[in-house]
Every structure is written in structure tokens, then in C-alpha cells.
Amino acid sequence: MSIQEQFISTTRLCTSCYTVSSQNLDTLLAKPGDGRRGYSWTTTRKRLHASSALGCPLCTIIFNHTLKSHYYGVPDSWANAELIERWKAGDEEMPLTFFYSQHWEVEDGSRVFDKIVVQPDEERGGKGSGIWLDVAAEKDEPASSFVKIRPENPDVNSKDAFDLAKSWISTCLGSHDKCSNTSVPLPTRVLDLRTVESDGLIKLCISQGKLAPYVALSYCWGGPQPAVLTTATLETYILGVPLASTPQTIKDAILACRKLGFQYLWIDALCIIQDSSEDKAREIQKMGFIYSNAILTISASSAKSVKDGFLKKRIRRDEEPQWFLLPFYLGEDNSRSKISARRFTTYRTSSEPLNTRAWALQEDILSPRVLAYDSYRIRWQCKTTYYADGGKVDDLGLDLNQSQKLVPFSEVKWKEGTFPDALKAWIKVVETYSMRTATFRSDTLPAVSAVAEYFGRVLGDEYLAGLWKAYLPQCLIWFPHRSDDYDFSQFSETNQYIAPSWSWASFNGPTWFGHRFGMPDDIEIHVKVEECSVRRALEDMRFGEVIAGHLTISGFLQPAICSTRKQKHQSMAFRMVFGVKELEPVPLSHSTPRPSTEMPPHPSPETFIFYPDDPKDFLRKEVHLHALLLCSFDSLGGGVRLIAGLVVSKITLGEKEGKQLWVRRGLFHGSDRNDNFKGSKKALY
């Protein structure tokens, strides 16, 4: 049996795809502008379909793409009716080209690539979008000199996986200047794992300030915990409890901790007395220090609950892209190797179960080193770098550990009205945090309190229910971010007080800030904060839960009215005009939208974009809206002056007192060519 026959028999690759992918490296390694276009061949949809039915992975990918791309690969003459019919029937020849792309030069001068592209051959009239494939090579393959990505190891509990993790830890501790490695006291209680191998027991250790490295666990509880520390079980845990009695995520964390060579492990359910409100309050206040002082945080990111565990073998679902083998010929000597390929996919760590939970964000941000057990691989992040099993680091969403680099920002001087880098980082944290969920709405502020405390030290400022006093006008410029198909039922009807209406914490959902509509760092503030204060649930917890808040702010106020017509290209945003008096707003039904209402006559033709905090509420008959100007700034392109501010209305507080206060209803922004607030009277909000 020939090499080709052996390869085809083991990979199910068809003869045509074997021929295409086995061309010499110099033929297939295309570089933009060098005139090379890879290897060109022709096929038909009918041949692709037949080969796909026999199991050829590359033909399957190309054929499935033709089902989604209109007249994929048809030459310029596709408008010919006869040709179109042949294409639909699967008989029309499609000119395609296959090449290696995204390549660059490395230090030794060799060429490296990380993508394969299959696309219509434009020089032969082919039309349509390209198909991108990820590529990887095993480290012992000759192809590994050209392909630096490795297939992920699905067995995260293997010796190879732990050796890789230990190499990341060793590199960080030994050579990363930004990553601290100082001896710190253990938390109040930790699990001592020394006797796990000998007698199968884990013992609770009362640390009494002992200096030693320890590991912290970040994980999803997923409901009531089958094993927790209580006042009744405290002595039992000190004497030792069987490892077998703990849920799977705890078992896996203990196993990983021992294999990585660490003796002490901190787990909240087993190191905080869960039925003691005093102990919980005291230890929760220390959470920031616990995670920031841990030598390593193990993140059970793929586990939905403590019962799931995170060391099981990773298996991709059938509908997800799978690796398959392609031949690879190197250089002039035509030496043979092989590479792995699969349909290109971008994996977002934000989709991991743990990364949707509110409490887990501060654990991730404050930990100096995180070893994450994602759904398909292990991943590393520290203050210096990211690593991932296989070498490919996909879109990680928020660069969480950028917050770790904020300390130098406290030494930077900035002028009034601009955003310090630390404040921009805080806004980024809030935007990411607001997309996560908490079991209890009352945890909204406590679940990010450790991060807020960290930023408080950096900014040197007073924290007011999620906002910073010295930059209060900038912090007020937040608005709900909703998609076009936003489900109104997600608005929770609750009388529970979470935060004052001017705080982003009062809104239950994704929140964005002014930079999202082009607001620059340098803005002109048009309000004066007269007074701002909050009353905390526990006065000694300055960054925790609040039970009341008050803001007095003076600025320019205008009556406003909003249309029921949504702003074009804006998700749940509406049109608004200013200066209209003695006119009732039009009610809006959230279940059966009314026909769009035309704007009334107004001295200014300008309209503004209005983001309501609650679309069910802002156009009720009894709600009269006003616009409060917060700031103005030049558009990014220049030439246009833009403004932004709050939309507010009056409410009566208490039937007996009859006290009237203003409450926030949303945010507006837009151009101010006609100086809409000129002549407005200043008012207190």
C-alpha cells in the first residue's frame, strides 16, 4: 500500500483533497502581495456532496459552506440562466484555491503559519468568501517547525497536562518581575492536604498567621452545598474528614493542588463558618486579600456546580469543529509530515459557566495567577502573560488582569475633567461585571466590593454605590445595553432596594458607559455636585451593600418628550426633543407597541437619542420627563459639539410627607448645533 493509500485509509480524506493538501510547502505558503495564490483545482457541488457522504472532512466543510453562500464559486458569467441551473444541480465546475495563510517570520528566520484558506480562485473567475481552517501540529512532527499551535490535550488530568501547568507556574515564579512572590500569612483557615495520600483525610488548619504559600479555588456553587463548614462541624473538620465525602469539584481541586505540589488549599464553603453571620461578614471582607495573596487560583471554569468536577476528559460535541489530519510536505527535499486542521472557530472564555457568575469576576481579577480548567483546555493568566494548552489564545473578552497594572496609575497626575487610566479600567470592569448574574440581587455591590476596594486605594477616592466621588459626573454617564430582541420579561418587578437610581447598580442587566457612543476622555462638565452620600448596610464595609443614597446636583434642566419610535440602528433607544412644555408624553405598551408617534412642533429640529432605564415605565401618563445636561464634548471626527445628560422625572416620596424628589429615568446624548440648553435655568436634581 502506498503512502497516499495508507494516509487516505486512516483519515478518510478523498484522493482530490489529498492531492490538493500534499503540494510542496513553497506552493501553498502564500504571502500577501507576493503573487502566489496556492494550489488551484476545480470541483462541483455534486462531487463535494458525494465525497462528504463518504466521510471526507475537507469536502464536508466546503460543501456545507456552499449551502450557506449564494452561488459559491460560480464565475462572473453566473448570471447566465443555464449556468445557474447547472450550479443548482451541482454540475457547474467551481475553481477553488488552497493555501497556507497568516504567516510571519520568527526569530530564526523560518516561516510560520496558523491558518489554511480555501476560497474561489478569483483569477479564474471564482466568486465567494473564503473558508478558514485552524491548523496545529504535534510537537514531534517535522511540521511543528512551521506550525506553532498544538492540538489541545483533552485529558486535563494527565501527567502531560500537569507538567505543562507546572512549567507555567515555574516560569512565572522564576522570571516574571511583575508577578509578586512574597511570603504572606495564610487565611484564617485553610485545608491541610498532607495526609490525603496516606489516610484519605483532609484537615482544617487554624493558621494563626503562619507564613506559607496556599492555593485558592474559584468555582460555581450551583445550589446548596453538600459539604460545608458550620459551628457544629468545625471540630470534625479540624480532626479530618474523608476526601470521599466531598463533592467532585472539591475532590478535583484537592487532587490538582497535590499534583502541583502545594500543601494548603482555601475553599470558601469549607474555610468560612457558613452558619455564623459574624464569621461570614468578617471573612467575606477579606476575600480580596485571600485571592490576591494566593500563590495560585485554580478556576473550575467549566463546572456548572460543585457536583460536576473539572478534571474529566474533554470531548467536543459532534456539531462542533473537529480536528482531522492533512498531509504536509516540507521544503525542497519533499520530506513528509502531517498537520491537524478544523473549521476556524473563536472560543470565548466568557461563555464558561463560572465566567457568567458575578462573584467570580473579582476572584479572577485579583488573583495574581490563575490556572483555568476551561471546557476544552487548560489556560493560564498572570500579571505578565497568557498561555493556553496548544498555544492558541483566542478572544478572552475583558483583559481582566490589566487591573493588576493599575498601581503606577496612582502616581500619574491628570487634569480636571479627564479620565485617569484607573477610572477607565474601573468602567471596563463594571461593563463586564454587569453582564454577569448573581443569585441574589442584593449581592450586586458586595460581589464586586473587593475589586472596588482595590481601585479605591489606587484612585484615593470615596466610593459611592459603584461610583467615585471625584469623577461623579463622568460616572453618571451610563446606560442600559439591550439587543434588538431584548426580552421585556427580564425586567424584574421588585421592591428590594439595591442602589440609588443614579447608580449603575440599580439597573439589573448589561450596562455601558459614554465611551460607547464616542465620548472622549476630555469633556466639559456642566453640573456641580452639591452633595452626595450613601447609607451602608454595615458602616464598616465601605464598599459593600447600601440601603439609601442621596445626590444633590445643580445644572441646566429642560422639559423633554420622547417618541415611541425607536432610534434607527440603536437597540432599545428612542428619539427625544427638548423645550416642550405642558404636553403629556404618549403611553407606551411593552406588550403591544403602538404606532410610532410624530414629534410635536419644537423650536429646535434636533432630536436626541434616549436610552430608558425601563421601557415599560418611562412613558407612563403620569411621568413627565426632563433632561439634565451633564457634559459636552467634540465629536471624534471634529466639527460637531455633542452633549450628554440624564433624563429625570419627579416622584412623590411618602403619602403623608408629600416630599418630591427627582429620579433618574435614563440617559440622552446627541449633537447640540442649536445650543439647546441656552437660557435654561439651573435646578437642583
C-alpha positions in Angstrom: 0.0 0.0 0.0 1.4 3.4 -1.0 1.9 6.3 1.5 -1.1 8.0 -0.1 -3.3 5.0 0.2 -2.3 4.5 3.8 -3.0 8.1 4.7 -6.4 8.1 2.9 -7.4 4.8 4.6 -6.7 6.1 8.1 -8.1 9.7 7.6 -11.0 9.2 5.2 -9.6 12.1 3.1 -10.6 11.8 -0.5 -8.0 11.5 -3.3 -8.7 15.0 -4.5 -8.2 16.6 -1.1 -5.1 14.6 -0.5 -3.6 15.8 -3.8 -4.6 19.4 -3.0 -3.2 19.5 0.5 0.0 17.5 -0.3 1.5 20.1 -2.5 5.0 21.4 -1.7 5.2 24.0 1.1 6.6 26.7 -1.3 3.5 26.3 -3.5 1.0 26.5 -0.6 2.6 29.2 1.6 1.1 32.3 0.2 2.1 35.8 1.4 0.0 38.9 0.7 1.4 40.7 -2.3 3.9 38.0 -3.4 1.8 36.9 -6.4 1.4 33.4 -5.2 -2.2 32.0 -4.7 -1.6 28.5 -3.6 -2.8 25.4 -5.4 -5.8 25.7 -7.7 -8.3 23.0 -8.8 -11.9 22.6 -9.8 -14.7 20.6 -8.4 -18.5 20.6 -8.3 -21.1 20.6 -5.6 -22.2 17.2 -6.7 -18.7 15.7 -6.3 -18.3 17.5 -3.0 -21.6 16.1 -1.7 -20.7 12.5 -2.7 -17.3 12.8 -1.1 -18.8 14.3 2.0 -21.2 11.3 2.2 -18.2 9.0 2.2 -16.7 10.9 5.2 -14.1 13.3 3.6 -13.8 16.0 6.3 -12.5 18.7 3.9 -15.1 18.1 1.3 -17.7 18.2 4.0 -16.6 21.7 5.2 -16.5 23.1 1.6 -19.9 21.6 0.7 -21.6 22.9 3.9 -20.2 26.3 3.0 -21.8 26.2 -0.4 -25.1 25.7 1.2 -24.8 29.0 3.1 -23.0 31.0 0.4 -25.2 32.0 -2.6 -23.8 30.6 -5.9 -20.5 30.0 -4.1 -17.5 29.6 -6.6 -19.6 30.4 -9.7 -17.5 32.5 -12.3 -18.5 36.0 -13.4 -20.9 34.6 -16.0 -23.1 33.2 -13.2 -25.9 35.5 -14.4 -26.3 33.1 -17.3 -29.5 31.2 -16.5 -28.2 27.9 -17.9 -25.1 28.2 -15.8 -27.1 28.9 -12.7 -29.2 25.8 -13.2 -26.1 23.7 -13.6 -24.8 25.2 -10.3 -28.0 24.4 -8.5 -27.9 20.9 -9.9 -24.4 20.5 -8.7 -22.8 20.1 -12.1 -21.1 23.5 -12.6 -17.3 23.5 -12.1 -16.1 25.7 -9.3 -12.5 27.0 -9.5 -11.0 26.9 -6.0 -7.6 27.6 -4.4 -6.0 26.2 -1.3 -3.2 27.9 0.6 -1.5 28.5 4.0 -2.0 32.0 5.3 -1.4 34.3 8.3 2.3 33.5 8.2 5.1 35.6 9.7 8.8 35.4 10.2 10.1 34.2 13.6 13.5 34.9 15.2 15.3 32.2 13.4 14.0 33.4 10.0 11.7 30.4 9.4 8.2 30.9 8.1 5.2 30.2 10.4 1.5 29.9 9.6 -1.6 29.3 11.6 -4.4 29.2 9.1 -5.5 27.3 5.9 -7.7 29.2 3.4 -9.9 27.6 0.8 -11.6 30.1 -1.5 -12.8 30.6 -5.0 -10.0 31.3 -7.4 -10.6 34.9 -8.5 -8.1 34.7 -11.3 -10.3 32.1 -12.9 -13.5 33.9 -12.2 -14.4 32.3 -8.9 -16.6 34.4 -6.6 -17.4 34.0 -2.9 -16.0 34.2 0.6 -13.0 32.2 1.9 -13.2 29.3 4.3 -10.7 29.5 7.1 -9.3 26.5 8.9 -7.3 26.4 12.2 -4.1 24.3 12.0 -2.0 22.6 14.6 0.9 20.1 14.6 2.1 17.7 17.2 5.4 18.8 18.8 7.3 15.7 17.5 6.2 16.2 13.9 8.6 17.9 11.4 5.7 20.3 10.6 5.9 21.7 14.1 8.7 24.0 12.8 6.2 25.8 10.7 3.0 25.4 12.8 3.5 26.5 16.4 -0.1 25.7 17.5 -0.5 22.2 19.1 -3.8 20.3 19.4 -5.3 20.7 22.9 -4.7 17.8 25.3 -8.3 16.5 26.1 -7.0 14.7 29.2 -6.6 17.6 31.6 -5.9 15.1 34.4 -2.9 13.5 32.6 0.8 13.8 33.6 1.4 15.9 30.5 -1.3 18.4 31.4 0.0 18.8 34.9 3.6 19.0 33.7 2.5 21.8 31.4 0.8 23.7 34.2 3.8 23.3 36.5 6.0 24.8 33.8 3.7 27.8 33.6 3.9 28.2 37.4 7.7 27.8 37.4 8.2 30.3 34.7 6.0 32.9 36.4 7.6 32.5 39.8 11.1 32.4 38.4 11.2 35.1 35.8 8.1 37.4 35.9 9.1 40.7 37.6 5.5 42.0 37.6 4.2 38.9 39.4 4.8 39.1 43.1 6.1 36.1 45.0 6.4 37.2 48.7 5.6 35.2 51.8 2.2 36.1 53.2 0.1 34.9 56.1 -2.3 32.1 55.4 -6.1 33.0 55.6 -7.8 32.4 58.9 -8.5 28.7 58.0 -7.1 26.5 55.2 -7.3 22.9 54.3 -4.1 20.9 55.1 -3.7 18.3 52.4 -0.6 16.5 53.8 -2.4 13.4 54.9 -4.7 13.0 51.8 -2.4 10.3 50.2 -1.7 8.4 53.5 -5.1 8.2 55.2 -7.6 9.9 52.7 -8.3 12.7 55.1 -8.4 16.5 54.6 -7.9 18.5 57.8 -8.9 22.1 58.6 -6.0 24.1 59.8 -6.4 27.2 62.0 -3.5 29.2 60.5 -2.8 31.7 63.4 -0.8 33.9 61.0 1.5 31.2 59.7 3.5 32.2 56.6 3.1 29.6 53.7 2.0 29.5 50.1 -1.6 28.4 49.5 -3.9 27.8 46.6 -7.4 29.3 46.3 -10.4 27.7 44.5 -12.8 29.7 42.3 -15.9 27.7 41.4 -19.7 27.6 41.0 -21.6 26.5 44.0 -24.6 25.6 41.8 -27.1 25.5 44.7 -27.0 24.2 48.3 -23.6 22.7 49.2 -23.4 19.0 50.2 -20.4 19.8 52.4 -19.9 23.0 54.3 -18.2 24.2 57.5 -20.6 25.0 60.3 -20.2 25.6 64.0 -21.3 22.0 64.6 -18.8 20.5 62.1 -15.8 22.7 63.0 -14.1 20.2 65.3 -14.8 17.4 62.9 -13.1 19.2 60.1 -10.1 20.0 62.3 -9.7 16.3 63.1 -10.1 15.4 59.5 -12.9 14.4 57.1 -12.7 11.7 54.4 -11.9 13.0 50.9 -14.5 10.7 49.6 -17.3 12.6 51.4 -16.6 15.8 49.4 -18.3 16.8 46.1 -16.4 16.2 42.8 -15.2 19.8 42.3 -13.7 19.8 45.8 -12.1 16.3 45.1 -10.6 17.6 41.8 -9.3 20.8 43.4 -7.5 18.7 46.1 -6.1 16.3 43.6 -4.8 19.2 41.4 -3.4 21.0 44.4 -1.4 17.9 45.4 -0.2 17.1 41.9 1.0 20.7 41.5 3.0 20.3 44.8 1.0 22.5 47.2 0.0 21.7 50.8 -2.6 24.3 51.6 -5.9 25.0 49.9 -8.6 27.6 50.6 -12.2 26.9 49.7 -14.9 29.3 50.8 -17.5 26.6 51.7 -15.0 24.7 53.9 -13.0 27.6 55.3 -15.8 30.0 56.3 -18.3 29.1 59.0 -21.4 29.2 56.9 -24.0 29.4 59.7 -22.2 32.2 61.5 -23.2 35.6 60.2 -20.3 37.2 62.1 -17.7 34.9 60.6 -19.1 35.2 57.1 -19.1 39.0 57.3 -15.5 39.1 58.6 -14.2 36.6 56.1 -16.0 38.0 53.1 -14.5 41.3 53.9 -11.1 39.6 53.5 -11.9 37.9 50.2 -9.8 40.4 48.1 -6.8 39.7 50.2 -7.3 36.0 50.2 -7.3 35.8 46.4 -4.7 38.4 45.8 -2.3 36.7 48.2 -2.8 33.2 46.9 0.2 31.8 45.1 -2.3 30.3 42.6 -6.0 30.3 42.0 -7.5 27.2 40.4 -10.5 28.2 38.4 -13.1 25.4 37.8 -14.4 27.5 34.9 -16.1 24.6 33.1 -18.1 23.2 36.0 -21.7 24.4 36.4 -21.9 23.2 40.0 -19.7 21.8 42.8 -21.0 18.3 41.9 -19.6 18.4 38.3 -15.9 18.4 38.8 -13.4 19.8 36.3 -10.8 17.1 35.6 -12.8 14.9 33.3 -11.6 14.2 29.8 -12.7 16.9 27.3 -14.9 15.8 24.5 -16.1 18.1 21.8 -19.8 17.8 20.7 -20.4 16.3 17.3 -21.7 19.6 15.9 -18.5 21.5 16.9 -15.4 21.7 14.7 -13.3 18.5 15.0 -9.6 18.0 14.2 -8.7 16.0 11.1 -5.4 15.2 9.5 -3.9 16.6 6.3 -0.5 15.7 4.7 2.2 18.2 4.9 5.3 18.3 2.7 8.3 20.4 3.7 10.8 22.3 1.7 12.8 21.2 -1.4 13.6 17.7 0.0 9.8 17.0 0.0 10.0 15.3 3.4 6.6 14.2 4.7 4.8 15.2 7.8 1.2 15.8 8.8 -0.9 18.6 10.4 -4.3 18.8 12.0 -7.0 21.1 10.7 -10.5 22.1 11.6 -13.1 24.7 10.7 -12.0 28.0 12.2 -13.7 28.9 15.4 -13.2 31.6 18.1 -13.7 30.4 21.6 -14.7 33.0 24.2 -13.8 32.3 27.8 -16.8 34.5 28.8 -19.1 31.6 27.8 -17.7 29.3 30.6 -20.2 28.7 33.4 -18.0 30.3 36.1 -17.4 33.3 33.9 -21.1 34.2 33.9 -21.2 34.5 37.7 -20.9 37.8 39.4 -18.9 36.7 42.4 -16.2 35.0 40.3 -15.2 38.2 38.5 -13.3 39.7 41.4 -11.7 36.3 42.2 -10.3 36.3 38.6 -9.2 39.9 38.6 -7.4 40.0 41.9 -5.7 36.6 41.7 -2.0 37.1 40.6 -2.0 33.7 38.9 -5.0 31.7 37.5 -4.9 28.2 36.2 -8.3 27.8 34.5 -9.9 24.5 33.5 -12.0 25.6 30.5 -14.4 23.3 28.6 -11.7 22.2 26.1 -8.3 23.0 27.5 -6.4 24.4 30.4 -5.4 28.1 30.4 -3.0 30.3 32.3 -3.1 34.0 33.1 -0.9 36.1 35.3 0.1 39.8 35.5 2.6 39.3 32.8 1.2 36.9 30.1 -1.4 34.4 28.9 -0.8 30.8 28.0 -3.2 28.2 26.7 -2.8 24.5 26.1 -1.9 24.2 22.4 -0.5 27.7 22.3 -3.5 29.5 20.8 -5.0 32.3 22.8 -8.5 33.2 21.5 -10.5 36.3 22.3 -10.5 36.5 26.0 -13.1 39.3 26.3 -12.1 41.7 29.1 -8.3 41.7 29.7 -9.0 41.1 33.4 -5.6 41.3 34.7 -5.0 44.8 33.2 -6.4 45.9 36.6 -3.3 44.4 38.2 -1.2 47.0 36.4 -3.0 50.0 37.9 -0.7 50.7 40.8 1.6 53.0 38.8 -1.5 55.0 37.7 -1.9 56.3 41.3 1.3 58.3 40.7 0.0 59.8 37.4 -1.3 63.4 37.5 -4.3 64.2 35.4 -6.2 67.3 34.8 -9.7 68.0 35.9 -12.4 66.8 33.6 -10.4 63.9 32.1 -10.5 60.2 32.8 -7.5 58.7 34.6 -6.5 55.3 33.3 -7.6 53.7 36.6 -11.1 55.1 36.1 -11.3 53.8 32.6 -10.2 50.4 33.8 -13.0 50.5 36.5 -15.6 51.3 33.9 -14.4 48.3 31.8 -14.7 46.1 34.9 -18.3 47.4 35.6 -19.3 46.8 32.0 -18.1 43.2 32.1 -19.5 42.7 35.6 -22.9 43.9 34.6 -23.2 41.1 32.1 -22.9 38.5 34.9 -25.6 37.2 37.2 -25.9 36.8 40.9 -28.3 34.5 42.7 -29.4 37.4 44.9 -29.9 41.0 43.6 -28.7 42.2 47.0 -25.2 40.9 46.1 -24.8 43.4 43.3 -22.4 45.7 45.2 -20.9 43.1 47.7 -19.9 40.8 44.8 -17.6 43.4 43.4 -16.6 45.0 46.7 -13.0 43.6 46.8 -12.2 45.0 43.4 -13.8 48.3 44.4 -11.6 48.4 47.5 -8.5 47.8 45.3 -9.5 50.7 42.9 -10.2 52.8 45.9 -6.6 52.5 47.0 -5.4 53.4 43.5 -7.8 56.3 43.0 -7.6 57.6 46.6 -11.3 58.5 46.3 -14.6 58.0 48.1 -16.8 55.1 46.8 -20.5 55.8 46.4 -22.6 52.8 45.5 -20.4 51.9 42.5 -19.3 55.4 41.5 -16.3 57.6 42.5 -16.9 61.0 44.1 -14.1 62.9 42.4 -15.4 61.8 39.0 -19.1 61.6 39.7 -20.3 63.4 36.6 -18.3 61.0 34.4 -19.6 58.0 36.3 -23.2 59.1 35.9 -23.0 58.7 32.1 -24.1 55.1 32.0 -27.0 53.5 30.1 -28.6 50.0 29.7 -27.3 48.0 26.8 -30.0 45.9 25.2 -30.2 43.9 22.0 -33.0 44.5 19.4 -34.7 41.3 20.6 -34.4 42.2 24.2 -37.0 40.3 26.3 -39.0 42.7 28.4 -39.9 39.9 30.8 -36.3 40.1 32.0 -37.2 43.3 33.9 -37.7 42.1 37.5 -40.5 43.7 39.4 -39.1 44.0 42.9 -39.4 46.5 45.8 -36.0 45.5 47.0 -33.6 48.4 47.3 -30.3 47.8 45.6 -28.8 51.3 44.9 -30.0 54.8 44.2 -31.4 55.4 40.7 -28.2 57.3 39.7 -26.0 54.3 40.2 -25.4 51.7 37.5 -26.0 49.1 40.3 -29.7 50.0 40.3 -30.2 48.5 36.8 -30.3 44.7 36.5 -28.6 44.0 33.2 -25.7 44.8 30.9 -24.5 48.4 31.3 -22.4 50.6 29.0 -20.7 54.0 29.6 -20.2 57.1 27.5 -17.2 55.9 25.6 -19.5 53.6 23.7 -21.1 56.5 21.9 -17.8 58.3 21.2 -17.4 60.3 24.4 -13.7 61.1 24.7 -11.6 61.4 27.9 -11.5 65.2 27.7 -15.0 66.5 28.4 -16.5 69.8 29.7 -18.6 69.3 32.8 -21.8 71.4 33.1 -23.0 70.4 36.6 -21.9 70.9 40.1 -22.2 68.2 42.7 -23.6 69.9 45.8 -23.9 66.8 48.0 -23.7 63.1 47.6 -23.9 60.4 50.3 -24.9 56.8 50.8 -26.0 54.8 53.8 -24.4 51.4 54.1 -25.9 48.2 55.5 -22.8 47.9 57.6 -20.9 51.2 58.1 -17.5 49.5 58.4 -18.0 47.9 54.9 -17.4 51.0 52.8 -17.5 49.0 49.5 -20.5 46.8 50.3 -24.3 46.9 50.3 -26.1 50.2 50.6 -29.6 50.9 51.9 -30.0 54.5 50.9 -28.4 57.2 48.7 -28.8 60.9 48.1 -27.4 63.1 45.4 -27.9 66.9 45.1 -26.6 68.3 41.8 -27.1 71.7 40.1 -27.3 72.0 36.4 -29.3 73.1 33.3 -32.7 71.5 33.1 -35.1 71.3 30.1 -38.6 69.7 29.7 -38.4 66.8 27.3 -40.6 64.5 25.4 -39.9 61.1 23.9 -41.3 59.4 20.8 -42.5 55.8 20.8 -40.5 55.3 17.6 -37.1 53.6 18.3 -34.0 55.3 17.1 -32.7 53.6 13.8 -29.7 51.3 14.3 -30.0 51.7 18.1 -31.0 48.9 20.4 -33.9 50.0 22.6 -33.1 53.7 22.1 -35.7 56.3 21.4 -35.9 59.8 19.9 -36.2 62.8 22.2 -36.6 66.6 21.9 -36.2 69.3 24.5 -38.1 72.5 25.4 -41.6 71.1 25.2 -43.9 72.2 28.0 -47.4 71.4 29.1 -47.6 68.3 26.9 -48.4 64.8 28.1 -46.0 62.0 27.0 -47.6 59.3 24.9 -48.0 56.0 26.8 -46.0 53.0 25.5 -47.3 49.4 25.8 -44.4 47.0 26.1 -46.6 44.0 25.0 -48.3 45.6 22.0 -46.2 48.5 20.7 -48.3 51.5 19.5 -47.8 53.1 16.0 -44.9 55.5 16.1 -45.8 59.0 17.2 -44.6 62.1 15.4 -42.7 64.7 17.3 -44.6 67.9 18.2 -43.5 71.3 16.9 -40.4 72.5 18.6 -38.1 75.5 18.2 -35.2 73.1 17.6 -35.3 70.5 14.8 -32.7 68.4 16.6 -33.6 65.1 18.2 -31.5 63.2 20.8 -31.0 59.6 21.5 -32.7 58.4 24.7 -31.8 55.2 26.5 -34.5 54.5 29.0 -33.7 52.5 32.2 -37.1 50.8 32.0 -39.0 51.0 28.7 -42.2 49.9 30.5 -42.1 52.8 32.8 -40.6 55.9 31.1 -43.7 56.9 29.0 -46.4 56.4 31.6 -49.0 59.1 31.5 -48.0 60.5 34.9 -44.3 60.5 34.1 -43.1 64.0 32.9 -39.6 63.9 31.7 -36.8 66.5 32.0 -33.3 66.5 30.6 -30.4 67.5 32.8 -27.2 68.5 30.9 -24.1 66.7 32.3 -21.3 67.4 29.8 -20.4 68.4 26.3 -17.5 67.3 24.1 -16.3 67.5 20.5 -17.1 64.5 18.2 -14.3 62.2 17.4 -14.2 63.4 13.9 -14.3 67.0 15.0 -16.6 69.8 13.9 -19.7 68.8 15.9 -20.4 69.6 19.5 -22.1 66.8 21.3 -23.9 66.7 24.7 -24.9 64.0 27.1 -27.0 64.0 30.3 -29.6 62.4 32.5 -33.3 62.1 31.8 -35.2 62.5 35.1 -38.7 63.0 36.5 -40.2 63.9 39.8 -41.7 61.4 42.2 -43.6 61.9 45.5 -42.0 60.2 48.4 -44.5 59.1 51.0 -48.2 59.8 51.1 -48.0 61.8 54.3 -44.8 63.6 53.8 -45.6 64.5 50.2 -41.9 65.2 49.6 -40.9 65.5 45.9 -37.6 64.1 44.7 -36.1 63.6 41.3 -35.5 60.1 40.0 -33.3 59.0 37.1 -35.2 57.6 34.0 -32.3 57.1 31.6 -29.6 58.9 29.6 -29.6 61.0 26.5 -26.9 62.2 24.0 -26.7 63.9 20.7 -25.4 66.9 18.7 -26.0 70.4 20.1 -25.8 72.6 17.0 -28.6 74.8 18.3 -27.4 75.2 21.8 -30.5 73.6 23.2 -29.8 74.4 26.8 -29.1 78.1 26.2 -31.3 80.2 28.6 -32.2 77.1 30.7 -32.5 77.7 34.4 -30.2 75.9 36.8 -32.1 73.5 39.0 -31.3 71.0 41.8 -31.6 67.4 41.0 
